[in-house]
Amino acid sequence: MNEVTQLLESREAFYRRERRSVPLVRKFVGQALVDWACEERKVNMDDVLLCVSELATNALVHGVPPGRGFKLFLYWECAGGRLRVEMHDSGGGEVAEAARWPEPLAESGRGLTLVAALAEKWGVGERNPGKIVWCEFAAPAPALAEPARMFAGPTGRGAPSP
């Protein structure tokens, strides 16, 4: 048998500077998570989608100059059990490395605090022009089936006795 092991899955998409881009990003990432069976890997898909929404909104509002867009890169490292989301923008806005709580009555400023709370890691990288804001989640391989299930016969009661 000739089997190829793929150690890294990736997807990418480009989005315009439009409000409707955020739900499109969520839909794109949601489909990738389903395709990669992340629910079986005990990945909290709601947490990932919330973080994706926050990063896309921040890119749209703070990082994309008029007439430009932003790019999403999504990576699942099978061997390392890691899911990584990267939002690339071409704007000059800076991102505070330490997420902090905004004023209680502020209408914005909670996005990166949520990302910091939900993701295992997050950070900011350089890009010319612009920046990359990323976050990572654990995405371990699913556990093997129970031995009794693995050897279940037609009745589901296990393998026949020798």
Disulfide bonds with the S-S distance in Angstrom:
none
